[in-house]
Amino acid sequence: MFLNKRKAIFLISVSALIFILTINQLKSQTIKIVDGDTIHLNGEKIRFTGIDTPELKQSCLKEGIKVFCGITAKQILIDKIGNNNVECISEGKDQYKRTLAECFVNNESLSSYLVKSGYAFAYRRYSKKFVRDEDYARINKIGMWSMEFDYPWDYRKSKKN
């Protein structure tokens, strides 16, 4: 009888622990997608490291037709995140006080996903991490690589002048 009580107490303890851990994992997140490489996660502004996406007002040309590639990059990120939780690994802050991070959904890097989809570029000025993903998209003419476009950094520079 004593052994059965010990087993029962053990099982109840394990069940309670699993319940508590599950509740902690189900914490809700507030996510706002600002553009293709910036999100607000629980009120914190996060800029994805190692990539650059087109600006929201930036357009590309596909077979002579104007495509709003900045809006498309944002939509790809919205679709990828869906109702999933986002986990980010912080790499510090930038000059604008944004958190610099690589973020993941279901253990998949959002940065890598965006670059492979052809709507983000490896930001070689800061990192070489996503160059292979960019090569894949470029070689296969995926996303913006099938269009005429300006790199986001060139687009921003042209708008300053």
PyMOL commands that set and color helices and strands:
alter all, ss='L'
color gray80, all
select helices_A, chain A and resi 2-25+69-81+110-116+131-139+143-146+152-160
alter helices_A, ss='H'
color red, helices_A
select strands_A, chain A and resi 31-35+38-41+44-48+51-52+60-62+65-67+87-93+99-105+108-109+121-122
alter strands_A, ss='S'
color yellow, strands_A
deselect
rebuild
show_as cartoon
